[in-house]
Amino acid sequence: MARKALLTLCFIFLLSASSFAQFYSTQHRPPNQNWQQLNTPHFEFIYAQKNESQAFDLAQILETQYPKVQDIVGGELNNFPIILNNYNDRSNGFVTPYNFRSEIELPPIKGKSLNPQTGNWLANVGPHELVHALQFNNLGDYNIPRFVSLFSPDLARMFHAAIPMGMLEGIAVYHETEQITRDGGRGNYPVFTNQFDATFKSGQRWSMGQLMQTSSYTQPFGRHYIGGYEFTDWLHTKFGDSITRKTLGFYMDFPFLGYGVALRHTTSLWPGQLYNRFEAYHKDRLSENENGSRFLELDLPYKGAEIRRPDWLSESELIFYGSFYNARSGFYIYDLPNKKIRRLITTNSVSDFQYDLSSDRSQMIFSYYETNPLYDNTTKTELVQYNFNTHQKKQLTKNARLYAPAFNGDELLALKSHPGRSKLVTLDSSDYSDKREVFSAPNHEIKTVAAHPNHGQLAIVSNKNGQQALWITGRDEISEQLNRAPDVAFEQGSIFDPEWHPEDNKLLFSSDFSGTMQLYEYHLSEQEILQVTDSKFNAFEGSYSPDGNRVAFVRQKENMRLPGVLERTAFLQKPVKGRLWQTPLPKGATGFTDLVSDSVAQASASWQTDSYASGLGWLKPRTFLPFAEEVSNNNEYQAGISLHSANTLSTQAYSADVSYFKERGWYDITYQNKSFWPGIKLRAFNEPSYRSASDIGLLGRQERSLAMSVPMRVNINQNIYSTSLFVEPEIRRSQVRFFDADFDNSISDFANISVGNIYGQFNYRLQQNVRDLQPNTGIMVFSEFEHYLSGDEVTFESSNNEITFSPPNATALQVGIYGFVAPLKRWNQSLRVGIRGLTQSGLLFDNQSIVSDGFSDFVLPNSPNLLSFNTRYTIPVTYVDDGGLLLPLYLSNIYLVAFSNTVTDPTFSNWYQDSRTVFGIGVRTNFQISNLRFNIGFGFGYEPTRNQTQFFIGDF
């Protein structure tokens, strides 16, 4: 692929070593959505017809929040598109500054990532994304971004994308903490804030750069949310509530000075000085020394552990879900006496990590995310059964969208994804085929259900109007009980992880009401709650041993979540005062009406809905980009301007490049439509290239073509291992002629050619751990075939004779296969071994595309047949994971690459002797400049048969 650099006024954050021709990506969405639209004073909501009530709810919340967010970040919105989809259970929300819009998945996010006291899923995600939308659209008045917006508003908004991600997300988390509900937001949520505290009090305290930059190789991967919030909250405490808006204003006026200088302007302190004061503040706040509970700490052989929901298979074995830097994610078994760990199942898990064991411990049922094979960003939660006797696993459901399973006698209870909430359903445990709804209510989002192994009671944790509480109920009284006051509710905290005692009428749960997540034991008969753990930071997801005398749990330690075991004799046994939990839902619990102002509620009665269509307005270019592109890797560049646009749903997009090279004009126009599967891609281009021919040397080549292709991608499996197939057939009608190397004089007439091309790639079980630098297992097979179906001969005179170039039936084929192995996987080292081949009867493909940059010159440039054998071995040297704010440079890692490449023409009679081989070694690094990621390296290639050394910067 040709390398293209975007040379724009904002190049500091748009520069890319290799960019794609189409600036706006496209996606396949599931069919039959019947999109509708709801227009409000500031927004255009686009949603499937069945989700109108959720669209109205979110619209009312955002219109109420709009002036509050404006006070923090400024900006204005008019007809801002917000897409609501209900087909993706891997819930999220985002705002993109290019093709400026927001998209929110309606099924609630699973797990503990958000504060239940904020309210429901829409109350959590909507205002957070509104902060990003208003900030991105705050372009200032008379400055460079405002000038750029005259030509490309999307490009102007990208200036905000150069602000460190920690500041962007920190501002949004600050708003959700201060302006939505009392005690809401992640800033009031110990699961979130204690990750900062645990790391701050360790020897791995985050630097200013680590607070602000995203982390790809070091836990926690949401560090920039945590660090960004803590710093933003401190800024607002010390410098007033206007500090963010003032800093953003200065930054947009002088964006190339960076956000660190903007902070210097508004606070009179450099980022380093701000960090010193921020650090001193938290030293004072966290000065108390706590002892903590005495427990057994489990030894784990892997780095970067994230352990979730340990449970007991027996008195000597634990099972838990684990992810690591240097091991595959899945369920692991831990042998307590021998301190040994082994992986049981390699799988992803739904983000609440809930599973259940049968009473005899013979089977386990868990849920995972299954990726749709055809449609982008479309996953469903499905149930899987594992049999410990046969060691077989079986997927129980298909498109059922079920998670959080719980055995209850002869039935299996589970939760079902639903827009904005969850439903409780039951399945017959004999075949799991019959699925019936047990309970659903608009103001309830059930989080988990636990069934007592003997007594038939159910413990249900549900978020009702922002209060996550515990209900104890019989199977037949669920609806009645959940409409009553809960059995346990804390006014300033939430309840999680109910677990019944194996014999007694006791219940283990975790809660954050004290400011730290701790384990508690609820004695139902005595109506008493005792605190079990005294964790410095967080302890949660506890489970009883089979005899009930030990508890396994997860604790926060520095930047990791690790398993521990606590003996009953070491339980804290501290009573919790009844007045703290023996109360109905507090009067302050936030219902939906509390999130919406009276004026907005009244105005919403006049809001109109209609069917949605993208129309033709999107054809107006959204972005203009100057560019320079290398022609055939020949150190010659064409320069021009590129126009881009896409429709709101990103199902259609186009790009149009117009350039100048060798005193000639060139163009490349591409249109892609994915509004149906598999979609279609159309291309019209007139582009230059170079070809090398024997007896003549380097030639210029002009090709102007009309092409139609059908790109098809099928995701066969995306569960830790990745198996996928991509095929793109193309038909092209072309005119080709040749020039001298300077493109001064044509040396042939145009030849009219009809071309058929097909490219395919099959990836089989590729897998890469967090700190791996290339896959550690799997196979990639790829091929491209091109054939001239019909056409004219291209002939011209050389100094010796007449040459026919690209005959009418010219054919070219290139194939390749890569295999990955990891003999030292625990150290994140891996080896790639590959072979690539090319054969052609005309100069259709560039044969140097399969040759390493380590060679000092072209290798067999005139040969129509080449074989290339290559190896690549990656060795991590260090994960620096640090950077700065004033100078927004962030170094992720440095690693070594050893490589080799042998190239030959297999048709030579003495092909072995005529082959050329290069051995090389290089250093590569992943780093960020602001929020742009780069991977660059320099290497040395040595060709022993010629005793030549080549220093180069490029791919290896």
Residue pairs with C-beta under 8 A, 6 or more apart in sequence:
1 18
2 629
2 630
2 631
2 632
2 633
3 17
3 18
3 629
3 630
4 16
4 18
4 19
4 21
4 627
4 628
4 629
4 630
5 11
5 15
5 16
5 17
5 19
5 627
5 628
5 629
6 14
6 15
6 16
6 19
6 625
6 626
6 627
7 626
7 627
7 628
8 14
8 155
8 625
8 626
9 144
9 148
10 148
10 155
10 158
10 159
10 162
10 255
12 162
12 256
12 929
12 930
13 158
13 159
13 161
13 162
13 929
13 930
13 931
13 932
14 155
14 158
14 625
14 932
15 932
16 932
17 934
17 935
17 936
21 655
21 657
21 668
21 670
22 644
22 653
22 654
22 655
22 670
22 672
23 98
23 623
23 625
23 642
23 644
23 655
24 98
24 99
24 622
24 623
24 644
24 645
24 646
24 650
24 653
24 655
25 646
25 650
25 653
26 646
26 650
26 651
26 652
26 653
26 672
26 673
26 674
26 679
27 376
27 377
27 650
27 651
27 674
28 374
28 375
28 376
28 651
28 674
28 677
28 678
28 679
29 85
29 87
29 375
29 376
29 378
29 649
29 651
29 674
29 675
30 87
30 372
30 375
30 378
31 676
31 677
33 48
33 49
33 85
33 87
34 48
34 49
34 611
35 46
35 47
35 48
35 49
35 611
35 612
35 649
36 46
36 47
36 48
36 49
36 52
36 55
36 609
36 610
36 611
36 612
37 44
37 45
37 46
37 47
37 609
37 610
37 611
37 612
38 44
38 45
38 47
38 52
38 55
38 56
38 59
38 607
38 608
38 609
39 45
39 79
39 607
39 608
39 610
40 59
40 62
40 63
40 604
40 607
41 63
41 603
42 62
42 63
42 66
42 77
42 78
42 79
42 80
43 59
43 62
43 63
43 77
43 79
43 80
43 81
43 82
44 79
44 80
44 81
44 82
45 55
45 58
45 59
45 82
45 84
46 81
46 82
46 83
46 84
46 612
46 648
46 649
47 54
47 55
47 83
47 84
47 85
48 84
48 85
48 86
50 86
50 419
51 84
51 86
51 106
51 419
52 609
54 84
54 106
54 122
54 419
54 420
55 84
55 609
56 604
56 607
57 122
57 420
57 592
58 82
58 84
58 104
58 122
58 126
59 604
59 607
60 595
60 596
60 600
60 601
60 604
61 122
61 123
61 126
61 127
61 595
61 596
62 82
62 126
62 127
62 130
63 600
63 603
63 604
64 595
64 596
64 597
64 600
65 126
65 127
65 130
65 179
65 180
66 77
66 130
66 134
68 175
68 179
69 127
69 130
69 131
69 134
69 175
69 179
70 76
70 134
71 241
71 245
72 131
72 171
72 174
72 175
72 241
72 244
72 245
73 131
73 134
73 135
73 138
73 171
73 244
73 245
73 248
74 134
74 135
74 138
74 245
74 248
74 249
75 133
75 134
75 135
75 136
75 137
75 138
76 134
76 137
76 138
77 133
77 134
77 137
80 100
80 101
80 102
80 133
80 137
81 100
81 101
81 102
81 648
82 101
82 102
82 103
82 104
83 101
83 102
83 103
83 104
83 648
83 649
84 103
84 104
84 106
85 103
85 104
85 105
85 106
86 105
86 106
86 107
86 419
87 375
87 378
88 105
88 107
88 377
88 378
88 379
89 105
89 107
89 350
89 369
89 379
89 380
89 381
89 401
89 403
89 417
90 105
90 351
90 369
90 377
90 379
91 105
91 106
91 107
91 108
91 109
91 110
91 121
92 104
92 105
92 109
93 102
93 103
93 104
93 105
93 125
93 126
93 128
93 129
94 102
94 103
94 129
95 101
95 102
95 129
95 132
95 133
95 136
96 102
97 136
97 154
97 157
97 158
97 160
97 161
98 154
98 155
98 157
98 158
98 622
98 623
99 154
99 622
99 646
99 648
99 650
100 136
100 137
100 153
100 154
100 157
101 648
102 129
102 132
102 133
104 122
104 125
104 126
104 129
106 121
106 419
106 420
107 121
107 401
107 417
107 418
107 419
107 420
108 120
108 121
108 417
108 420
108 421
108 422
108 445
109 121
109 124
109 125
109 351
110 350
110 351
110 352
110 381
110 403
110 404
111 350
111 351
111 352
111 353
112 191
112 352
112 496
112 540
113 191
113 192
113 222
113 351
114 121
114 124
114 186
114 189
115 124
115 183
115 184
115 185
115 186
115 188
115 189
115 192
115 494
116 463
116 466
116 467
116 468
116 494
117 181
117 182
117 183
117 184
117 188
117 189
117 466
117 467
117 468
117 493
117 494
117 590
118 124
118 176
118 180
118 181
118 184
118 185
118 466
118 590
119 180
119 181
119 184
119 465
119 466
119 590
119 592
119 595
120 420
120 421
120 445
120 463
120 466
120 592
121 420
121 421
121 445
122 420
123 180
123 181
123 184
123 466
123 590
123 592
123 595
124 176
127 175
127 176
127 179
127 180
128 172
128 173
128 175
128 176
129 172
131 171
131 172
131 175
131 176
132 168
132 172
135 160
135 168
135 171
135 248
136 157
136 160
136 161
137 157
138 160
138 248
138 252
139 145
139 146
139 149
139 156
139 157
139 159
139 252
140 146
140 249
140 252
140 253
143 252
143 253
143 254
143 255
144 159
144 255
144 256
145 156
145 157
145 159
145 252
145 255
146 156
148 155
148 156
148 159
149 155
149 156
149 157
151 624
152 621
152 622
152 623
152 624
152 625
153 622
154 622
154 623
155 623
155 624
155 625
159 252
159 255
160 168
160 252
161 930
161 931
162 255
162 258
162 259
162 888
162 930
162 931
163 251
163 259
163 930
163 931
164 212
164 213
164 224
164 228
164 259
164 885
164 888
164 930
164 931
165 212
165 213
165 214
165 224
165 228
165 931
166 211
166 212
166 213
166 214
166 223
166 224
166 225
166 227
166 228
166 231
167 212
167 228
167 231
167 232
167 259
168 228
169 224
169 225
169 228
169 229
170 224
170 225
170 227
170 228
170 229
170 230
170 231
170 232
170 233
171 228
171 232
171 244
173 185
173 186
173 187
173 225
173 228
173 229
173 232
174 185
174 187
174 229
174 232
174 233
174 236
174 244
175 185
176 184
176 185
176 186
176 187
177 184
177 185
177 186
177 187
177 188
177 229
177 233
178 185
178 187
180 595
181 466
181 590
181 594
181 595
182 588
182 590
183 492
184 466
184 590
186 192
186 193
186 225
186 229
187 193
187 229
187 233
189 512
190 512
190 515
190 516
190 517
190 538
191 512
191 517
191 538
191 540
192 225
192 226
192 229
193 226
193 230
194 516
194 517
194 537
194 538
194 556
195 220
195 226
195 537
195 556
195 559
196 206
196 226
196 227
196 230
197 286
197 537
198 536
198 537
198 538
198 556
198 557
198 558
198 559
199 205
199 206
199 558
199 559
200 206
200 282
200 286
201 286
201 536
202 558
202 559
204 558
204 559
205 279
206 223
206 227
207 275
207 882
207 883
208 271
208 272
208 274
208 275
208 884
208 885
209 882
209 883
209 884
209 885
209 890
210 223
210 227
210 881
210 882
210 883
211 223
211 224
211 227
211 228
211 230
211 231
212 224
212 227
212 228
212 231
212 885
213 224
213 883
213 890
213 928
214 221
214 223
214 224
214 928
214 931
215 221
215 223
215 224
215 881
216 770
216 892
216 926
217 325
217 770
217 771
217 879
217 881
217 892
217 893
218 304
218 559
218 879
218 881
219 304
219 306
219 325
219 559
219 560
220 226
220 559
223 559
230 278
230 282
231 278
232 244
234 278
234 281
235 243
235 244
235 267
235 274
236 243
236 244
238 277
239 266
239 267
243 266
243 267
246 266
247 259
247 262
247 263
247 265
247 266
248 262
250 262
250 265
250 266
251 257
251 258
251 259
251 262
254 261
254 262
258 886
258 887
258 888
259 885
259 888
260 270
260 271
260 884
260 885
260 886
260 887
260 888
261 886
263 269
263 271
263 274
263 885
264 270
264 271
267 274
269 277
270 886
271 884
271 885
271 886
272 886
290 534
290 536
291 534
292 534
292 535
292 536
293 533
293 534
293 535
293 539
293 566
293 570
293 572
294 566
294 570
295 533
295 555
295 564
295 565
295 566
295 567
295 570
296 564
296 565
296 566
296 567
297 562
297 564
298 318
298 334
298 336
298 339
298 562
298 563
298 564
298 565
299 339
300 307
300 322
300 324
300 341
300 562
300 563
301 341
301 826
302 322
302 324
302 325
302 326
302 327
302 826
303 324
303 325
303 326
303 771
304 323
304 324
304 325
304 326
304 560
304 770
304 771
305 322
305 323
305 324
305 560
305 561
305 562
306 322
306 323
306 324
306 560
306 561
307 320
307 321
307 322
307 554
307 561
307 562
307 563
308 320
308 321
308 322
308 349
308 353
308 541
308 554
308 561
309 320
309 321
309 353
309 354
309 355
309 541
309 543
309 554
310 318
310 319
310 320
310 334
310 541
310 543
310 552
310 553
310 554
310 563
311 318
311 319
311 320
311 355
311 357
311 543
311 552
312 318
312 319
312 543
312 544
312 545
312 546
312 552
313 319
313 333
313 357
313 361
313 388
314 361
314 546
315 545
315 546
315 547
316 335
316 336
316 337
317 333
317 334
317 335
317 336
318 333
318 334
318 336
318 552
318 563
318 565
319 331
319 332
319 333
319 334
319 344
319 357
319 364
320 331
320 332
320 334
320 552
320 563
321 329
321 330
321 331
321 332
321 349
321 353
321 355
322 329
322 330
322 331
322 332
323 329
323 770
324 769
324 770
325 769
325 770
325 771
325 828
326 769
326 770
326 771
326 772
326 825
326 826
326 827
326 828
327 343
327 769
327 825
327 826
328 343
328 346
328 720
328 767
328 769
329 346
329 347
329 348
329 349
329 720
330 343
330 344
330 345
330 346
330 347
330 720
331 343
331 344
331 345
331 347
331 355
331 364
331 366
331 386
332 341
332 342
332 343
332 344
333 341
333 342
333 344
334 340
334 341
334 563
335 341
335 342
336 565
344 386
345 386
345 393
346 720
346 721
347 366
347 368
347 384
347 719
347 720
348 368
348 369
348 719
348 720
349 355
349 366
349 367
349 368
350 366
350 367
350 368
350 369
350 381
350 403
350 404
352 403
352 404
352 447
352 448
353 541
354 366
354 367
354 403
354 404
354 405
354 448
355 364
355 365
355 366
355 367
355 405
356 364
356 365
356 366
356 405
356 406
356 407
357 363
357 364
357 407
358 364
358 407
359 407
359 453
361 388
362 387
362 388
362 389
363 385
363 386
363 387
363 388
364 385
364 386
364 388
365 383
365 384
365 385
365 386
365 396
365 405
365 407
365 412
366 383
366 384
366 386
366 405
367 381
367 382
367 383
367 384
367 402
367 403
367 404
367 405
367 414
368 381
368 382
368 384
368 719
369 379
369 380
369 381
369 382
369 719
370 379
370 380
370 381
370 382
370 395
370 719
371 378
371 379
371 715
371 717
371 718
371 719
372 378
372 379
372 380
372 715
373 714
373 715
373 716
374 677
374 714
374 715
375 677
380 399
380 400
380 401
380 417
381 401
381 402
381 403
381 417
382 395
382 396
382 397
382 398
382 399
382 400
382 401
382 402
383 395
383 396
383 397
383 400
383 402
383 403
383 405
383 412
383 414
383 432
384 393
384 394
384 395
384 396
385 393
385 394
385 395
385 396
385 432
386 392
386 393
386 394
387 393
387 394
396 427
396 432
397 432
400 416
400 435
401 416
401 417
402 414
402 415
402 416
402 417
402 425
402 427
402 435
403 414
403 415
403 416
403 417
404 414
404 415
404 447
404 448
404 449
405 412
405 413
405 414
406 412
406 413
406 414
406 448
406 449
406 450
406 451
407 413
407 429
407 451
408 449
408 451
408 458
408 475
409 451
409 456
410 428
410 429
410 430
411 426
411 427
411 428
411 429
412 426
412 427
412 428
412 429
412 432
413 424
413 425
413 426
413 427
413 438
413 449
413 451
413 458
414 424
414 425
414 426
414 427
415 422
415 423
415 424
415 425
415 446
415 447
415 448
415 449
416 422
416 423
416 424
416 425
416 437
418 440
420 445
421 440
421 441
421 442
421 444
421 445
422 445
422 446
422 447
423 437
423 438
423 439
423 440
423 446
424 437
424 438
424 439
424 440
424 446
424 449
424 460
424 478
425 435
425 436
425 437
425 438
426 435
426 436
426 438
427 433
427 434
427 435
428 434
438 478
439 446
439 478
439 479
439 482
441 482
441 483
443 464
443 465
443 591
443 592
444 462
444 463
444 464
444 482
445 462
445 463
445 464
446 460
446 461
446 462
447 461
447 462
447 463
447 468
447 496
448 460
448 461
448 496
448 497
448 498
449 458
449 459
449 460
449 461
450 458
450 459
450 498
450 499
450 500
450 507
451 457
451 458
451 459
451 500
452 458
452 459
452 500
452 505
453 500
453 502
454 503
455 505
456 474
456 475
457 472
457 473
457 474
457 500
458 472
458 473
458 474
458 475
458 478
459 470
459 471
459 472
459 498
459 500
459 507
459 509
460 470
460 471
460 472
460 473
460 478
460 482
460 498
461 468
461 469
461 470
461 471
461 495
461 496
461 497
461 498
461 509
462 468
462 469
462 471
462 482
463 494
464 482
464 486
464 585
464 589
465 585
465 589
465 590
465 591
465 592
466 589
466 590
466 591
467 486
467 489
467 494
467 585
467 586
467 589
468 494
468 495
468 496
469 486
469 487
469 488
469 489
469 490
469 494
469 495
469 585
470 486
470 487
470 488
470 489
470 495
470 498
470 507
470 509
470 522
471 481
471 482
471 484
471 486
471 487
472 481
472 487
472 507
472 524
473 480
473 481
473 482
474 481
485 584
485 585
486 584
486 585
488 495
488 509
488 522
488 529
488 581
488 582
489 495
489 581
489 583
489 584
489 585
489 586
490 511
490 513
490 580
490 581
491 513
491 580
491 583
491 586
491 588
492 513
493 511
493 512
493 513
493 514
494 511
494 512
494 513
495 509
495 510
495 511
496 509
496 510
496 511
496 512
496 517
496 540
496 541
497 508
497 509
497 510
497 540
497 541
497 542
498 507
498 508
498 509
499 507
499 508
499 509
499 542
499 543
499 544
500 506
500 507
500 508
500 544
501 507
501 508
501 544
501 548
502 544
502 546
502 547
502 548
503 548
504 548
505 523
505 524
505 525
506 521
506 522
506 523
506 524
506 548
507 521
507 522
507 524
508 519
508 520
508 521
508 522
508 532
508 542
508 543
508 544
508 551
509 519
509 520
509 522
509 542
510 517
510 518
510 519
510 520
510 539
510 540
510 541
510 542
511 517
511 518
511 520
512 518
512 538
513 580
516 535
516 536
516 537
516 538
517 535
517 537
517 538
517 539
517 540
517 556
518 531
518 532
518 533
518 534
518 535
518 538
518 539
519 531
519 532
519 533
519 539
519 540
519 542
519 551
519 553
520 529
520 530
520 531
520 532
520 576
521 529
521 530
521 532
521 571
522 528
522 529
523 529
523 530
527 578
527 582
528 575
529 575
529 576
529 581
530 571
530 572
530 573
530 574
530 575
530 576
531 572
531 573
531 574
531 575
531 576
532 542
532 551
532 566
532 571
532 572
532 573
533 539
533 542
533 553
533 555
533 566
533 571
533 572
534 572
534 574
535 555
535 556
537 555
537 556
537 557
538 555
538 556
539 553
539 554
539 555
539 556
539 564
540 553
540 554
541 553
541 554
542 551
542 552
542 553
543 551
543 552
543 553
544 550
544 551
545 551
545 552
548 568
549 567
549 568
550 565
550 566
550 567
550 568
551 565
551 566
551 568
551 571
552 563
552 564
552 565
552 566
553 563
553 564
553 565
553 566
554 561
554 562
554 563
554 564
555 561
555 562
555 563
555 564
593 601
614 647
614 648
614 649
614 651
614 652
618 645
618 646
618 647
618 648
618 652
619 645
619 654
620 645
621 643
621 644
621 645
621 656
622 644
622 645
622 646
623 643
623 644
623 645
624 641
624 642
624 643
625 641
625 642
625 644
626 639
626 640
626 641
626 642
627 639
627 640
627 641
627 642
627 657
627 659
628 637
628 638
628 639
629 637
629 638
629 639
629 659
630 636
630 637
631 637
631 638
631 661
631 688
631 689
631 690
632 689
632 690
632 691
632 846
633 846
633 848
634 690
634 698
636 661
636 690
637 661
638 659
638 660
638 661
638 666
638 688
639 659
639 660
639 661
640 657
640 658
640 659
640 660
640 666
641 657
641 658
641 659
642 655
642 656
642 657
642 658
643 655
643 656
643 657
643 658
644 653
644 654
644 655
644 656
645 653
645 654
646 652
646 653
646 654
647 653
649 675
651 673
651 674
651 675
652 671
652 672
652 673
652 674
652 675
653 671
653 672
654 669
654 670
654 671
654 672
655 668
655 669
655 670
656 667
656 668
656 669
656 670
657 666
657 667
657 668
657 669
658 665
658 666
658 667
659 665
659 666
659 667
659 668
660 666
661 688
661 743
662 688
662 700
662 742
662 743
662 744
663 743
664 688
664 743
665 686
666 685
666 686
666 687
666 688
667 684
667 685
667 686
668 683
668 684
668 685
668 686
668 687
669 683
669 684
669 685
670 681
670 682
670 683
671 681
671 682
671 683
672 679
672 680
672 681
672 682
672 711
673 679
673 680
673 681
678 710
678 711
678 712
679 710
679 711
680 708
680 709
680 710
681 708
681 709
681 710
681 711
681 728
682 706
682 707
682 708
683 705
683 706
683 707
683 708
683 709
684 705
684 706
684 707
685 703
685 704
685 705
685 707
686 702
686 703
686 704
686 705
687 702
687 703
687 704
688 700
688 701
688 702
688 743
689 700
689 701
689 703
689 846
690 698
690 699
690 700
690 701
690 741
691 698
691 699
691 701
691 738
691 843
691 846
692 698
692 699
692 843
692 858
692 861
692 862
693 699
693 803
693 805
693 843
693 862
694 862
695 798
695 799
695 800
695 803
696 798
696 803
697 741
698 741
699 738
699 739
699 740
699 741
699 747
700 738
700 739
700 740
700 741
700 742
700 743
701 736
701 737
701 738
701 739
702 736
702 737
702 738
702 739
703 734
703 735
703 736
704 734
704 735
705 732
705 733
705 734
705 735
705 755
706 732
706 733
706 734
707 730
707 731
707 732
707 733
708 730
708 731
708 732
709 728
709 729
709 730
709 731
709 757
710 728
710 729
710 730
711 726
711 727
711 728
712 726
712 727
712 728
713 724
713 725
713 726
714 724
714 725
714 726
715 723
715 724
716 723
716 724
716 725
717 723
717 724
717 765
718 724
720 767
721 765
721 766
721 767
721 777
721 778
722 763
722 765
722 766
722 767
722 778
723 763
723 764
723 765
723 766
724 762
724 763
725 760
725 761
725 762
725 763
726 759
726 760
726 761
726 762
727 758
727 759
727 760
728 758
728 759
728 760
729 756
729 757
729 758
730 755
730 756
730 757
730 758
730 759
731 754
731 755
731 756
731 757
732 754
732 755
732 756
732 757
733 752
733 753
733 754
733 755
734 752
734 753
734 754
734 755
734 791
735 750
735 751
735 752
735 753
736 750
736 751
736 753
736 794
736 806
737 746
737 748
737 749
737 750
737 751
737 794
738 746
738 747
738 748
738 794
738 796
738 805
739 745
739 746
739 747
740 747
747 796
747 797
748 794
748 795
748 796
748 805
751 791
751 792
751 793
751 794
751 806
752 791
752 792
753 788
753 790
753 791
753 792
753 806
753 808
754 788
754 789
754 790
754 791
755 786
755 787
755 788
755 789
755 791
756 786
756 787
756 789
757 784
757 785
757 786
757 787
758 784
758 785
759 782
759 783
759 784
759 785
760 782
760 783
760 784
761 780
761 781
761 782
761 783
762 780
762 781
762 782
763 778
763 779
763 780
764 778
764 779
764 780
764 781
765 777
765 778
765 779
766 775
766 777
766 778
766 779
766 780
766 820
767 775
767 776
767 777
767 778
768 774
768 775
768 776
769 776
769 825
769 828
771 828
771 876
771 879
771 893
772 822
772 828
772 830
772 874
773 828
773 830
773 874
773 876
773 893
773 895
774 820
774 830
774 832
774 872
774 874
775 820
775 830
775 832
776 820
776 821
776 822
776 825
776 828
776 830
777 820
777 821
777 822
778 819
778 820
779 817
779 818
779 819
779 820
780 816
780 817
780 818
780 819
781 815
781 816
781 817
782 815
782 816
782 817
783 813
783 814
783 815
783 816
784 812
784 813
784 814
784 815
784 845
785 811
785 812
785 813
786 811
786 812
786 813
786 844
786 845
787 809
787 810
787 811
787 812
788 806
788 807
788 808
788 809
788 810
788 811
788 842
788 844
790 808
791 808
792 808
793 804
793 805
793 806
793 807
793 808
794 804
794 805
794 806
795 802
795 803
795 804
795 805
796 802
796 803
796 805
797 803
805 842
805 843
806 842
806 843
806 844
807 841
807 842
809 841
810 840
810 841
810 842
810 844
811 840
811 841
811 842
811 844
812 838
812 839
812 840
812 841
812 842
812 844
812 845
813 838
813 839
813 840
814 836
814 837
814 838
814 839
814 845
814 849
814 850
815 836
815 837
816 834
816 835
816 836
816 837
816 850
817 834
817 835
817 836
818 832
818 833
818 834
819 832
819 833
819 834
820 830
820 831
820 832
821 830
821 831
821 833
822 829
822 830
822 831
823 829
823 831
827 875
827 876
828 876
829 873
829 874
829 875
829 876
830 873
830 874
831 871
831 872
831 873
832 870
832 871
832 872
832 873
833 870
833 871
834 869
834 870
834 871
834 872
835 867
835 868
835 869
835 870
836 850
836 867
836 868
836 870
837 850
837 865
837 866
837 867
837 868
837 906
838 845
838 847
838 850
838 865
838 866
839 864
839 865
839 866
840 847
840 864
840 865
841 864
843 864
847 860
847 861
847 863
847 864
847 866
848 858
848 859
848 861
850 866
850 868
850 903
851 858
851 859
851 866
851 868
851 901
851 903
852 870
852 899
852 901
852 903
852 918
852 920
852 941
852 956
853 939
853 941
853 950
853 952
853 954
853 955
853 956
854 899
854 901
854 918
854 919
854 920
854 939
854 940
854 941
854 943
854 950
854 952
854 956
855 901
855 903
855 916
855 918
855 941
855 943
855 950
856 941
856 943
856 946
856 948
856 949
856 950
859 866
859 903
859 916
860 866
860 903
860 904
860 905
860 916
863 905
865 905
865 906
865 907
866 903
866 904
866 905
867 903
867 904
867 905
867 906
868 901
868 902
868 903
869 900
869 901
869 902
869 903
870 899
870 900
870 901
870 902
871 898
871 899
871 900
872 897
872 898
872 899
872 956
873 897
873 898
873 899
874 895
874 896
874 897
875 895
875 896
875 897
875 898
876 893
876 894
876 895
877 893
877 894
877 895
877 896
877 923
878 893
878 894
879 892
879 893
880 891
880 892
880 893
880 894
881 891
881 892
881 893
882 890
882 891
883 889
883 890
883 891
883 927
883 928
884 890
888 928
888 929
888 930
889 927
889 928
889 929
890 927
890 928
890 929
891 925
891 927
892 925
892 926
892 927
892 928
893 925
893 926
894 923
894 924
894 925
895 923
895 924
895 925
896 921
896 922
896 923
896 924
897 921
897 922
897 923
897 924
897 937
897 939
897 956
898 920
898 921
899 919
899 920
899 921
899 922
899 939
899 956
900 917
900 918
900 919
900 920
901 917
901 918
902 915
902 916
902 917
903 915
903 916
903 917
904 911
904 912
904 914
904 915
904 916
905 911
905 914
908 914
916 943
916 945
916 946
917 943
917 944
917 945
918 941
918 942
918 943
918 950
919 941
919 942
919 944
920 939
920 940
920 941
920 942
920 956
921 939
921 940
922 937
922 938
922 939
922 940
922 956
923 937
923 938
923 939
924 935
924 936
924 937
925 935
925 936
925 937
926 933
926 934
926 935
927 933
927 934
927 936
928 934
936 953
937 953
937 954
937 956
938 951
938 952
938 953
939 951
939 952
939 953
939 954
939 956
940 949
940 950
940 951
941 949
941 950
941 952
941 956
942 948
942 949
942 950
943 949
943 950
